[in-house]
Amino acid sequence: MAATRRRFLLGGALAGTAGLALGARALPPSSEEPVTPAGPHAGGHAGGHGGGVNGPMFRQGSTVDHRANGFYPSEVLRDFDYGRVSRTDRGRPLREWEIFASDEDVEVAPGVRFPAWTFNARVPGPTLRCQQGDLLRVRFTNGSAHPHTMHFHGIHPAEMDGVPNIGPGVIEPGHSVVYEFDAQPFGLHLYHCHVGPLAEHIARGMYGTFIVDPPQPRPPADELVMVMHGYNTTFDGQGNQLYAVNGIPFHYMHEPIRVRRGELVRIYLVNILEYDPINSFHLHGNFFDYYPTGTRLEPSEYTDTVVQAQGQRGICELRFPHTGKFMFHAHKTEFAELGWMGFFEVTE
Ligand SMILES: [Cu+2]
């Protein structure tokens, strides 16, 4: 059962490696098993899931090697890639990006390595940002050992859809393609590989956020991208063993997201979770305006919890009236205890 594997991972491997980093005395009794996240195992660790207040979700000082991974979730939060901007002959903004697919070994939890397939060597891929009406040109080069595409959400011609057998179709290793289309409609979108087995190509890490700004910009804010996703470390296609926002489970437990009291905060919230049908986002100590898909400028809801199915996304806007640390997590508790959990830290 997937649940058993999940218990093993967090009760055994994850807590065990975290414990090793802190010294043997920190090890709970059943966590002295070797780190074999992909191997068969009886599991059934009684501590289960996040391991309670002594489990990895609250354990400090045990993190992955961000430098070796090549990306850092605290920077991914506010890293918007506006591309190279010029003008077409008719004076229209032309925005260009170079995107490179590669196979990368990512340390997703202390001592747990995952063979990811990536866009620009990070999970999630770069956050591409433009304005409605721009002409977009994306040169995609496949440096991976596997065939891939880039499929953008949005409105575009069929041959620019990035799916097999239409237009350039599947891009084989060593090959390049240029996707060109208009930026529309405004909102919060996605891009991802669309080669089968599709769930695996996505779950391996081939996704990113695609923001089309409205013609009249949204009010100034501290803007954050939060991509909810998971890692199926057993490659059985049945659920995930780890859950993350912006690449690394529990990252924002170790390094809270720092925001200012009273400042408008805008969260571009994306759910690209595979294998589990829905995910959710819950914020403690506050409420937010929610704009589904970001395609309208009026919020649909004022809430502290939103649910998103696979591929859904929306914009959350809020101000924190109080200083201090405020937790956020999936309100599917199991996901939270397997990594999808963190803190905002509000300062003056
Ligand atoms: Cu792919």
Residues whose N, C-alpha, C, O or C-beta is under 5 A from the ligand:
A	BS01	CU	P147 H148 T149 C193 V195 H201 M206
